[in-house]
Structures are given as C-alpha cells and as structure tokens.
Amino acid sequence: MLKRKKFIVFTVFVLCMTLIISGCSKNNTAKEQQSTASQTASESSTAATSEVFQLGSEPLDLTFYGNYDWMTVDPWGIDPGTQWIKENMKVNITPIQSGGAAEQKFSTMVASDNYPNIMLLERGSNIEKLRQAGKLFALDDYLDKYPNLKKYAGEATLNMLRSPDGKLYQFPNWYTNKPTGNAGYAINTKIYKSLGSPKLETFDDLYDYLKLVKEKYPKVVPLEVDDKARGLEMMMSGFGVLPNNIYIRAFQDGNQMTDMFKNPVYKQFLTFGSKLFREKLITQDALTQTSDQVKEKLNSGRVAVFAGTDMVEYIRDARIKIRSVDPEADYQAIWPLHAEGVNRDQVFTSAYNTLGWNVNVITTSTKDPEKAFALMDWLTGPDGQRTLWWGPQGTYYDDTTADGAPIMNDKWNSTSEEEKNKQKLGTWDYWGNTGYVDPAKGAINNSMPEEKKDWMTTVLNDVVWKTSADITQFVNLTPDPTSEEGQVIQAVNDLYEQYFGKIIYAKSDAEVGNLLDDASQAASKVGYDKYLKFVTDKWQENVTKMKQ
C-alpha cells in the first residue's frame, strides 16, 4: 500500500482525498434513464457457467489500462510475481499506456468504441458514462463463485460501490477494513534534545517550543507545514474536528452539513494558524513552496517540527539523508498535538475509507468476463497478494503464518533493499487488499531483529494508523461538475482558496473573523445553500447504505 503513496493524497489524505459520485439517488430518475445497451451489457454477465474457471487450465490474454496522466504500467512478467503467474498460470496482460494524456486517451476510446479489457480509473462520472453506454460487465454473478473480493471487501463496501441500477461494476483497489494513512507530526530530535526535551503535547506546548526554536536556531524553520500548507489544514484535527470537513467544504452538525465559514472550531483553528504565520513560526512560503523545496529543508535538517499529510514518506527519506551526514541527527514521529480540552485519543490526523483508492472495471471488449474476474479475485486474495509483493513461495519465503503472511527466509534477510527495489516487488498490484498487505508487512517487521526493523512500518503501526479515522460515510459527495450544485461547489472552492490565503496573512485575530464573515457572505451569493443541501442528502444516503 505504501508504494502507492502518491495516489492517496490520499489518500490521505491520500488520504488523503478524491470525492466523486457513485451513490444511489433517492429518486428513480437514474433507473428510468438506463439505456437498453446498458441493460444488455449487465445482463450478459449472468451467463456465468456453473463450473469454476481454474487459472492455468488454459491461456488467458488480457489488456489493461490505467487512466492517469502520470501512470506508466510496467511490462507484465518483469517482476518475480507476475513472471511466475505468466509461466505457471498462463496469464499474460498487455499494458496500454496513457502517454501522459489520460483524458484524451479516454475520449479516443469512447469515440472509437475500442476499449481495453480491464480499466483502472477513479470512481465517478467516467464509470457512469461507460455504464450508461452499455460498455461494462456487471460483476454480481461472480461474487459467490469467486469469493475473495466479497470476503475481504465486505458487503457494506460493495454496496457503497453499486451503481444507480443496483448492480456492481467496480472492483476496488486498495480497499481496506483497517486504518491507513501517512499524515502526522515529526520532530527533529537533535534540536529537541538540545532544547531540553520539553513537553510537546498541546498546541500551547507547540507555540512555546516554536518560539524557543526561533530564538535559539534562527536559520531553522520552526514549523514546516508541507507544500500548499496542507500540513496546516491537517492540524485542524487537534481541535477535535476531522480535516475532511475542509475538503468537503462543509462541517457536520448533527445530521446536517453546514457553512464551514461560520463554524466556530474552524475559526479557532485558523486564528491559531494565522498567529503562527504572523509571528514567523511557520515557513513564510507555506502557500507557494513546492514539495521539492520542502524535501530540501527536511533533508538538510533545517526543520524543527514537521506537520504533513504525507509525513511518513517525507520523514523516511529525510532520516536517511541527515543520518548519513550526522549520526546524531534524526527525525521521529510524535503523537498528534491537540488544543486544551480536546481528548488526545480523539485526534485523527489521517483518514481512510473502506472503498480504497480507485477501481477496476471489465469492459464489453472482454471475450469472457468471468475469466477476467477470476484472475482479479485470485490476485486480491492472500495467494495473489503474497505472490505480487514477495514473489512465489520458495523465493523469499518457504512457509506462511496461520493468517497467510509470508515467513521470510535467510535470502530475504540477506538481500539488500536496493536489490529488492530493483525487482519491482508489488508494482503490479492494482487489486490491492490493504487488509492483507499491511498486517503481513507488520508481521514481517515484527519478526526482524530490532536493528533491522523498518522505521516506516513501525511508525505506521505505533502512531499513524492509531490516529486514523474511518470516513467511508463521507465518500461520493461531489456533484457532477455540469450540474447546478457542481458549478456552485467550484465557485466555493475558488472562494476557499482565495480566503484561506488572506486569512493566513491576516494582521490580527480580529481580521481573521472579519474575513470569515466575508467568505460566508460570498459563498451564500453563489448558491452555497444548494450545495449544502445536496451534500447533506448524499451523506445521509451513505449512512443508510452502510446500515443495510
């Protein structure tokens, strides 16, 4: 899962996070508009035979496409896992690349009516277009016959992925039943110890510590908050509110979504953030700096405290850099900070949803969709995940635990991380099962001697995932961009960006309050109330679905 960190922002913050439509509507309009073509495609999937398809019984050739500009899919068979699958299960997958222009590539596929067999893409409007055009196979008839997806994703998650016609077309990637995320805080331990290792639990503690850093280390950034100040947004968690409220552009109040600009906790958070910036305790280019600039400061040891939605990845790399120069230098993750009166165990810097990152769909260009599903279901199960991540049994492991985690052998322990990285282990896992992979990695790490334990795995298990909240009920809340509500939220997004910058640069606490009042009035003028009603309704639909 961690090799997919660039995808999660999310997830994370990742996840970090992308919110798009796939929920059922309360009315019957969507069902009434189902095309005959769509019905034909979904019904054709019911032709599943009673006999279970055995991988390896005959050759299986498929094409695969990832609908992302940045995505380049490696050739099938160059890593130990897919090489074994290719040779022993007679499976060959041909990647189709986006060429850095995914939107154009997708449009060309639609125009030419020529699709790959399996497509990996975001949940939402593109999938709905394909479904309504009758270009997708429904997966329902295969769920019991090939049970891994249903077993590990669970009924509640699959129900959340169902389309307006009630059928399941989406095979999730990196779905989970356990906390995930990369967000949090880290401190420069050399600086911290030199200043007497003061208590660092509350925001008051943080404020006092940052002032001390500024005084004693004038060339060091007291608090680094990531590019575009994403780490500052994450800090709102310390006031007892989930940061995802910011990304939804609405705050939960009972069973309603309300004006974020009027929320008292949001005001309290921004007042604190503006104060830190005003007193130069936060990096002064927080809103304009790039991730490379953030890395340069961290990698040179010029940051005292770091807050970020991708903290684990940043700090892992920075630790290697600074320790190679100074053995006494280090960064370590700390428990999330909080405001006075907020329970430390109710502060969640990371968030996850059980649906995962994105989804696979099987298009009607596939000669036998059942065989394609059988492959994906095997890949998402323990045997497939273990093969993709650690190669076939007999290579790096000879046996497994009762939970199916590999028991690593001497070859694994003696092979350098550099060599393992060259083998591209796990790079073909587009059917990721977080509930299997993360515990398996944890079991491997726990079996290692202390000096060989992986820092990232330890921090994730000990801190980050213990402070990650399940926000599945808040997925799929973004309206169609062509709808009235979609146009409203785009205008509200623009207002948010505009006023967030103004507030951070505010000259006083009073100015923060005045700017929030102005933002609320401006949002009201563009129809904010329509969006708030929409997002409340969609959220309540999710709550109902999850109870089914």
C-alpha positions as CSV (number, residue, x, y, z in Angstrom):
1,M,0.0,0.0,0.0
2,L,2.8,2.4,0.9
3,K,4.2,2.2,-2.6
4,R,1.1,3.9,-3.7
5,K,1.5,7.0,-1.5
6,K,1.4,9.3,-4.5
7,F,-2.1,8.2,-5.2
8,I,-3.6,8.7,-1.8
9,V,-3.1,12.5,-1.4
10,F,-4.6,10.2,-0.5
11,T,-5.3,9.3,0.4
12,V,-4.6,10.6,2.7
13,F,-5.0,12.4,2.8
14,V,-4.5,10.1,0.0
15,L,-5.6,10.4,2.0
16,C,-5.9,12.0,1.5
17,M,-8.6,12.6,-0.8
18,T,-10.7,12.4,-4.1
19,L,-14.5,12.6,-3.6
20,I,-16.7,11.6,-6.6
21,I,-20.2,10.3,-7.5
22,S,-21.1,6.6,-7.3
23,G,-24.0,6.5,-4.8
24,C,-27.6,5.7,-5.4
25,S,-30.1,8.5,-5.9
26,K,-33.2,8.8,-3.7
27,N,-35.5,9.1,-6.8
28,N,-36.0,6.8,-9.7
29,T,-34.7,9.1,-12.4
30,A,-31.4,7.3,-12.9
31,K,-33.1,4.0,-13.2
32,E,-35.6,5.3,-15.7
33,Q,-32.8,6.6,-17.9
34,Q,-31.0,3.3,-18.1
35,S,-30.3,2.6,-21.8
36,T,-31.1,-0.7,-23.4
37,A,-27.4,-1.1,-24.2
38,S,-26.5,-0.8,-20.5
39,Q,-29.1,-3.5,-19.6
40,T,-27.8,-5.8,-22.3
41,A,-24.2,-5.5,-21.1
42,S,-25.0,-6.1,-17.5
43,E,-27.4,-8.9,-18.2
44,S,-24.8,-10.6,-20.4
45,S,-22.7,-11.1,-17.3
46,T,-25.3,-13.5,-16.0
47,A,-24.1,-16.1,-18.5
48,A,-21.5,-17.3,-15.9
49,T,-21.1,-21.0,-16.1
50,S,-21.6,-23.3,-13.0
51,E,-18.0,-24.6,-13.4
52,V,-15.3,-22.6,-11.7
53,F,-12.6,-21.4,-14.0
54,Q,-9.2,-22.6,-13.0
55,L,-6.3,-20.3,-13.7
56,G,-3.7,-22.2,-15.6
57,S,-6.1,-24.5,-17.3
58,E,-5.8,-22.5,-20.5
59,P,-4.1,-19.3,-21.7
60,L,-5.6,-16.1,-20.6
61,D,-4.7,-12.9,-22.5
62,L,-6.0,-9.5,-21.4
63,T,-5.2,-5.8,-21.9
64,F,-5.0,-3.3,-19.0
65,Y,-5.2,0.5,-19.0
66,G,-4.6,2.9,-16.1
67,N,-6.5,6.2,-16.7
68,Y,-3.9,8.6,-15.2
69,D,-1.5,11.1,-16.9
70,W,1.4,10.1,-14.7
71,M,0.9,6.4,-14.8
72,T,3.2,4.1,-16.7
73,V,2.4,0.4,-16.3
74,D,5.4,-1.9,-16.2
75,P,5.5,-4.8,-18.7
76,W,3.9,-7.9,-17.3
77,G,6.4,-10.6,-16.3
78,I,9.4,-8.4,-15.4
79,D,9.0,-8.8,-11.6
80,P,9.2,-12.2,-9.7
81,G,5.4,-12.3,-9.0
82,T,4.0,-11.7,-12.5
83,Q,6.8,-13.7,-14.1
84,W,5.6,-16.7,-12.0
85,I,2.0,-16.0,-12.8
86,K,2.8,-15.8,-16.5
87,E,4.7,-19.0,-16.6
88,N,2.6,-21.1,-14.2
89,M,-0.9,-19.8,-14.7
90,K,-0.6,-19.0,-18.4
91,V,-1.7,-15.4,-17.8
92,N,-0.4,-12.5,-20.0
93,I,-1.5,-8.9,-19.6
94,T,-0.6,-6.3,-22.1
95,P,-0.4,-2.7,-20.7
96,I,-1.9,0.1,-22.6
97,Q,-0.3,3.4,-21.7
98,S,-2.0,6.8,-21.3
99,G,1.0,8.6,-22.9
100,G,0.7,11.4,-20.3
101,A,-2.7,12.4,-21.7
102,A,-5.3,10.2,-19.9
103,E,-8.3,12.4,-20.7
104,Q,-7.5,12.5,-24.4
105,K,-6.9,8.7,-24.4
106,F,-10.2,8.0,-22.7
107,S,-12.1,10.2,-25.1
108,T,-10.4,8.4,-28.0
109,M,-11.5,5.1,-26.6
110,V,-15.1,6.3,-26.3
111,A,-15.1,7.8,-29.8
112,S,-13.7,4.7,-31.5
113,D,-15.7,2.3,-29.3
114,N,-12.4,0.5,-28.7
115,Y,-11.7,-0.4,-25.0
116,P,-9.1,-2.4,-23.1
117,N,-10.4,-5.4,-21.3
118,I,-9.7,-4.0,-17.8
119,M,-9.6,-0.3,-16.9
120,L,-8.3,1.2,-13.7
121,L,-9.8,4.6,-13.0
122,E,-11.4,6.9,-10.4
123,R,-14.9,6.2,-9.1
124,G,-17.4,8.6,-10.6
125,S,-18.5,10.2,-13.8
126,N,-16.4,8.3,-16.3
127,I,-17.6,5.0,-15.0
128,E,-21.1,6.2,-15.1
129,K,-20.7,7.2,-18.7
130,L,-19.4,3.8,-19.6
131,R,-22.1,2.0,-17.7
132,Q,-24.9,4.0,-19.3
133,A,-23.4,3.3,-22.7
134,G,-23.5,-0.4,-22.0
135,K,-19.7,-0.9,-22.1
136,L,-19.3,-2.5,-18.7
137,F,-20.0,-6.0,-17.4
138,A,-21.7,-6.3,-14.0
139,L,-19.8,-8.5,-11.5
140,D,-22.6,-9.7,-9.2
141,D,-22.9,-13.2,-10.6
142,Y,-19.2,-13.9,-9.8
143,L,-19.1,-12.7,-6.2
144,D,-20.0,-16.0,-4.6
145,K,-18.4,-18.2,-7.1
146,Y,-15.0,-16.5,-6.7
147,P,-15.2,-15.4,-3.0
148,N,-12.1,-13.3,-2.2
149,L,-13.5,-9.9,-3.1
150,K,-16.7,-10.4,-1.2
151,K,-14.8,-11.9,1.8
152,Y,-12.2,-9.2,2.2
153,A,-14.0,-6.1,1.0
154,G,-17.3,-7.0,2.7
155,E,-21.0,-6.4,1.8
156,A,-21.1,-2.8,3.1
157,T,-18.2,-1.7,1.0
158,L,-19.5,-3.4,-2.2
159,N,-22.9,-1.8,-1.6
160,M,-21.3,1.6,-1.5
161,L,-19.8,0.8,-4.9
162,R,-23.1,-0.2,-6.6
163,S,-24.4,1.9,-9.4
164,P,-27.8,3.5,-9.6
165,D,-29.2,0.4,-11.2
166,G,-28.2,-1.6,-8.1
167,K,-25.5,-3.6,-9.9
168,L,-21.8,-3.8,-9.1
169,Y,-19.5,-2.9,-11.9
170,Q,-16.5,-1.7,-9.8
171,F,-13.7,-3.9,-8.4
172,P,-12.0,-1.8,-5.8
173,N,-8.2,-1.2,-5.5
174,W,-6.6,-0.9,-2.0
175,Y,-9.9,-1.3,-0.2
176,T,-9.5,-1.8,3.5
177,N,-11.1,-2.9,6.7
178,K,-8.2,-1.4,8.7
179,P,-6.9,2.1,9.3
180,T,-4.5,3.5,6.8
181,G,-2.8,6.9,6.1
182,N,0.5,8.7,6.2
183,A,-0.3,12.0,8.0
184,G,1.1,13.3,11.2
185,Y,3.8,15.2,13.1
186,A,7.6,14.6,13.4
187,I,10.3,16.4,15.3
188,N,14.0,17.0,14.8
189,T,15.3,15.0,17.8
190,K,18.7,16.6,17.8
191,I,17.2,20.1,18.1
192,Y,14.6,18.9,20.6
193,K,17.1,17.3,22.9
194,S,19.4,20.3,22.8
195,L,16.5,22.5,24.0
196,G,15.8,20.2,27.0
197,S,13.2,17.9,25.5
198,P,10.2,20.0,26.7
199,K,6.7,18.6,26.9
200,L,5.1,18.6,23.5
201,E,1.5,17.5,23.6
202,T,-0.8,20.5,23.2
203,F,-0.8,23.5,20.9
204,D,0.2,25.7,23.8
205,D,3.3,23.5,24.2
206,L,3.9,23.7,20.5
207,Y,3.7,27.5,20.5
208,D,6.2,27.8,23.3
209,Y,8.5,25.3,21.7
210,L,8.4,27.1,18.3
211,K,9.3,30.4,19.9
212,L,12.3,28.7,21.6
213,V,13.4,27.2,18.3
214,K,13.2,30.6,16.6
215,E,15.3,32.2,19.3
216,K,18.0,29.5,19.6
217,Y,18.1,28.4,15.9
218,P,17.4,31.4,13.7
219,K,18.3,29.5,10.5
220,V,15.9,26.7,11.2
221,V,12.2,26.6,10.2
222,P,10.3,26.2,13.5
223,L,7.2,24.6,11.9
224,E,7.2,23.3,8.3
225,V,3.6,22.6,7.0
226,D,4.2,21.0,3.6
227,D,3.5,22.4,0.2
228,K,0.4,24.5,-0.2
229,A,0.1,24.4,3.6
230,R,-1.5,21.0,3.6
231,G,0.0,20.2,6.9
232,L,-1.6,23.3,8.4
233,E,-5.0,22.1,7.3
234,M,-4.2,18.7,8.9
235,M,-3.6,20.5,12.2
236,M,-7.3,21.2,12.5
237,S,-7.7,17.7,13.7
238,G,-6.1,18.9,17.0
239,F,-9.2,21.0,17.6
240,G,-11.4,17.9,17.6
241,V,-12.7,18.1,14.0
242,L,-11.8,15.8,11.2
243,P,-9.8,17.6,8.4
244,N,-12.1,16.0,5.8
245,N,-14.6,18.7,6.6
246,I,-12.3,21.1,4.9
247,Y,-12.2,19.0,1.7
248,I,-15.9,18.6,1.7
249,R,-16.3,22.4,2.2
250,A,-18.9,21.8,4.8
251,F,-19.0,21.0,8.5
252,Q,-21.1,18.3,10.1
253,D,-23.6,19.5,12.7
254,G,-25.9,16.7,13.8
255,N,-27.3,15.2,10.7
256,Q,-26.8,18.3,8.6
257,M,-23.8,19.8,6.7
258,T,-23.4,23.5,7.4
259,D,-21.5,26.6,6.4
260,M,-17.8,25.9,7.1
261,F,-17.0,29.7,7.3
262,K,-19.4,30.0,10.2
263,N,-18.1,27.1,12.2
264,P,-16.5,28.2,15.5
265,V,-13.9,25.4,15.5
266,Y,-12.8,26.3,12.0
267,K,-12.4,29.9,13.2
268,Q,-10.4,28.8,16.2
269,F,-8.1,26.7,14.0
270,L,-7.5,29.5,11.5
271,T,-6.9,32.1,14.2
272,F,-4.2,29.9,15.7
273,G,-2.6,29.2,12.2
274,S,-2.6,32.9,11.3
275,K,-1.0,33.7,14.6
276,L,1.8,31.2,14.0
277,F,2.4,32.6,10.5
278,R,2.2,36.2,11.7
279,E,5.0,35.5,14.3
280,K,7.1,33.8,11.7
281,L,6.9,30.4,13.5
282,I,5.7,28.8,10.2
283,T,7.7,28.8,7.0
284,Q,6.8,32.1,5.2
285,D,6.5,30.5,1.8
286,A,3.9,27.9,3.0
287,L,1.3,28.7,0.4
288,T,3.7,28.8,-2.6
289,Q,6.5,26.3,-2.0
290,T,6.9,23.1,-3.9
291,S,7.3,19.6,-2.4
292,D,10.9,19.6,-3.6
293,Q,11.6,22.7,-1.5
294,V,10.0,21.1,1.5
295,K,12.2,18.0,1.0
296,E,15.4,20.1,0.7
297,K,14.7,21.7,4.1
298,L,13.9,18.4,5.7
299,N,16.9,16.6,4.1
300,S,19.3,19.2,5.4
301,G,18.0,19.1,8.9
302,R,16.7,22.7,8.9
303,V,13.2,21.9,10.2
304,A,12.4,21.6,13.9
305,V,8.8,20.3,13.7
306,F,7.0,18.9,10.6
307,A,3.3,18.6,10.1
308,G,2.2,16.9,6.8
309,T,-0.4,14.8,5.2
310,D,2.4,12.6,3.8
311,M,4.6,12.9,6.9
312,V,5.8,9.2,6.8
313,E,7.2,9.3,3.3
314,Y,8.9,12.7,3.8
315,I,10.5,11.8,7.1
316,R,11.6,8.3,6.0
317,D,13.7,9.8,3.2
318,A,14.9,12.8,5.3
319,R,16.2,10.4,8.1
320,I,18.4,8.6,5.6
321,K,19.8,11.9,4.3
322,I,20.6,13.6,7.6
323,R,21.9,10.5,9.4
324,S,24.3,9.8,6.6
325,V,25.9,13.2,7.4
326,D,25.4,13.3,11.1
327,P,24.8,10.0,13.0
328,E,23.3,12.0,15.9
329,A,20.7,13.7,13.7
330,D,17.3,12.2,13.4
331,Y,13.6,12.8,12.9
332,Q,10.9,10.9,14.9
333,A,7.2,10.8,14.7
334,I,5.2,12.0,17.7
335,W,1.6,11.6,18.9
336,P,-0.7,14.2,17.3
337,L,-0.9,17.6,19.1
338,H,-4.2,19.0,20.4
339,A,-5.8,22.0,21.8
340,E,-6.5,22.3,25.5
341,G,-9.6,20.4,26.5
342,V,-9.5,18.0,23.5
343,N,-9.0,14.3,24.2
344,R,-5.7,13.2,22.7
345,D,-7.2,9.9,21.7
346,Q,-9.9,11.7,19.7
347,V,-7.4,13.5,17.4
348,F,-7.2,11.9,13.9
349,T,-4.6,13.3,11.6
350,S,-5.2,10.6,8.9
351,A,-8.4,9.3,7.4
352,Y,-9.4,6.3,5.3
353,N,-12.4,4.9,3.7
354,T,-13.1,1.2,3.1
355,L,-13.6,1.7,-0.6
356,G,-9.9,2.4,-1.1
357,W,-8.3,4.5,-3.8
358,N,-9.8,3.6,-7.2
359,V,-11.5,0.8,-9.1
360,N,-11.1,-1.7,-11.9
361,V,-13.9,-2.3,-14.5
362,I,-14.3,-5.1,-17.1
363,T,-15.4,-3.7,-20.4
364,T,-17.5,-5.4,-23.0
365,S,-14.4,-5.8,-25.3
366,T,-13.6,-8.8,-23.0
367,K,-14.4,-12.1,-24.6
368,D,-15.0,-13.9,-21.3
369,P,-15.5,-11.5,-18.4
370,E,-15.8,-14.4,-15.9
371,K,-12.2,-15.4,-16.6
372,A,-11.0,-11.8,-16.1
373,F,-12.9,-11.6,-12.8
374,A,-11.5,-14.9,-11.7
375,L,-8.0,-13.6,-12.2
376,M,-8.7,-10.3,-10.4
377,D,-10.3,-12.2,-7.5
378,W,-7.3,-14.5,-7.1
379,L,-4.9,-11.5,-7.3
380,T,-6.8,-9.7,-4.5
381,G,-6.8,-12.8,-2.2
382,P,-3.9,-13.9,0.1
383,D,-2.2,-16.1,-2.5
384,G,-2.2,-13.4,-5.2
385,Q,-1.2,-10.6,-2.9
386,R,1.6,-12.6,-1.4
387,T,2.9,-13.5,-4.9
388,L,2.7,-10.0,-6.2
389,W,4.5,-8.5,-3.2
390,W,7.1,-11.1,-2.2
391,G,7.3,-13.4,-5.3
392,P,6.4,-17.1,-5.4
393,Q,6.8,-19.4,-2.4
394,G,10.4,-20.7,-2.3
395,T,12.0,-17.4,-3.2
396,Y,11.9,-15.1,-0.2
397,Y,9.7,-17.3,2.0
398,D,9.2,-21.0,2.4
399,D,6.1,-21.0,4.6
400,T,3.3,-18.8,5.8
401,T,1.6,-18.0,9.1
402,A,-1.9,-19.1,10.0
403,D,-3.1,-15.7,8.7
404,G,-1.3,-16.2,5.4
405,A,1.6,-13.8,5.9
406,P,4.9,-15.0,4.5
407,I,7.6,-16.2,6.9
408,M,10.7,-14.7,5.4
409,N,13.8,-16.8,4.9
410,D,17.5,-16.1,5.0
411,K,17.5,-15.0,1.4
412,W,15.1,-12.2,2.2
413,N,17.1,-11.1,5.2
414,S,20.4,-11.1,3.3
415,T,19.1,-9.3,0.2
416,S,19.7,-5.6,0.2
417,E,16.8,-3.2,0.0
418,E,18.4,-1.8,-3.2
419,E,18.2,-5.2,-4.8
420,K,14.6,-5.8,-3.7
421,N,13.6,-2.4,-5.1
422,K,15.2,-3.2,-8.5
423,Q,13.0,-6.3,-8.7
424,K,9.9,-4.0,-8.5
425,L,8.1,-6.2,-6.0
426,G,4.4,-5.1,-5.6
427,T,4.4,-2.8,-8.6
428,W,1.7,-4.8,-10.4
429,D,-0.8,-4.8,-7.5
430,Y,-3.8,-2.9,-8.9
431,W,-6.2,-5.1,-7.0
432,G,-4.7,-4.1,-3.6
433,N,-6.1,-5.7,-0.5
434,T,-4.9,-3.4,2.3
435,G,-6.4,-5.7,5.0
436,Y,-4.0,-8.4,4.0
437,V,-0.9,-6.5,2.8
438,D,-0.5,-4.1,5.8
439,P,-0.8,-6.8,8.5
440,A,1.5,-9.0,6.5
441,K,4.1,-6.3,6.4
442,G,3.7,-5.7,10.1
443,A,4.2,-9.4,10.8
444,I,7.4,-9.4,8.7
445,N,8.7,-6.3,10.5
446,N,7.9,-7.7,14.0
447,S,9.9,-10.9,13.2
448,M,13.0,-8.9,12.4
449,P,15.8,-8.1,14.9
450,E,15.4,-4.6,16.3
451,E,18.2,-3.1,14.3
452,K,16.7,-4.4,11.1
453,K,13.1,-3.3,11.6
454,D,11.7,-1.0,9.1
455,W,11.2,2.5,10.5
456,M,8.2,3.3,8.3
457,T,6.3,0.1,9.2
458,T,6.9,0.7,12.9
459,V,5.7,4.3,12.9
460,L,2.6,3.4,10.9
461,N,1.6,0.7,13.3
462,D,2.6,2.5,16.5
463,V,1.3,6.0,15.8
464,V,-0.2,6.9,12.4
465,W,-2.8,4.1,12.0
466,K,-3.8,4.5,15.6
467,T,-4.8,8.1,14.8
468,S,-6.6,7.5,11.5
469,A,-10.4,7.8,11.3
470,D,-12.9,5.9,9.1
471,I,-14.6,8.4,6.8
472,T,-16.4,6.0,4.5
473,Q,-19.7,7.7,5.2
474,F,-18.4,10.8,3.6
475,V,-17.3,9.4,0.2
476,N,-19.0,10.1,-3.1
477,L,-20.3,13.6,-2.1
478,T,-19.0,15.6,-5.0
479,P,-21.8,16.6,-7.5
480,D,-21.5,16.3,-11.3
481,P,-19.4,19.3,-12.4
482,T,-22.0,20.1,-15.1
483,S,-24.9,20.2,-12.6
484,E,-26.0,23.3,-10.7
485,E,-24.6,22.0,-7.5
486,G,-21.3,21.2,-9.3
487,Q,-21.0,24.7,-10.5
488,V,-21.7,26.0,-7.0
489,I,-19.0,23.9,-5.4
490,Q,-16.5,25.0,-8.0
491,A,-17.2,28.6,-7.0
492,V,-17.0,27.8,-3.3
493,N,-13.7,26.0,-3.9
494,D,-12.4,29.2,-5.6
495,L,-13.6,31.3,-2.6
496,Y,-11.9,28.9,-0.2
497,E,-8.5,29.2,-1.8
498,Q,-8.9,32.9,-2.0
499,Y,-9.9,33.5,1.6
500,F,-7.6,30.8,3.1
501,G,-4.6,32.8,1.8
502,K,-6.0,36.1,3.0
503,I,-6.6,34.6,6.5
504,I,-3.2,33.1,6.9
505,Y,-1.7,36.6,6.0
506,A,-4.2,38.4,8.4
507,K,-2.6,41.0,10.6
508,S,-4.7,40.3,13.7
509,D,-7.2,37.8,15.2
510,A,-10.0,40.3,14.5
511,E,-9.2,40.3,10.8
512,V,-9.4,36.5,10.7
513,G,-13.0,36.8,12.0
514,N,-13.9,39.6,9.5
515,L,-12.5,37.6,6.6
516,L,-14.5,34.5,7.5
517,D,-17.7,36.6,7.6
518,D,-16.9,38.0,4.2
519,A,-16.2,34.4,2.9
520,S,-19.6,33.2,4.2
521,Q,-21.5,36.1,2.5
522,A,-19.6,35.5,-0.7
523,A,-20.4,31.8,-0.6
524,S,-24.1,32.5,0.0
525,K,-24.2,34.7,-3.1
526,V,-23.0,31.8,-5.4
527,G,-25.7,29.4,-4.0
528,Y,-23.8,27.7,-1.2
529,D,-27.1,26.6,0.4
530,K,-27.9,24.4,-2.7
531,Y,-24.6,22.6,-2.3
532,L,-25.1,22.1,1.4
533,K,-28.5,20.5,0.8
534,F,-27.0,18.3,-1.9
535,V,-24.1,17.1,0.3
536,T,-26.3,16.5,3.3
537,D,-28.7,14.3,1.2
538,K,-25.8,12.3,-0.3
539,W,-24.2,11.9,3.1
540,Q,-27.4,10.6,4.6
541,E,-27.8,8.2,1.7
542,N,-24.4,6.8,2.5
543,V,-25.3,6.4,6.1
544,T,-28.4,4.5,5.1
545,K,-26.5,2.2,2.7
546,M,-23.9,1.4,5.4
547,K,-26.7,0.1,7.7
548,Q,-28.0,-2.3,5.1
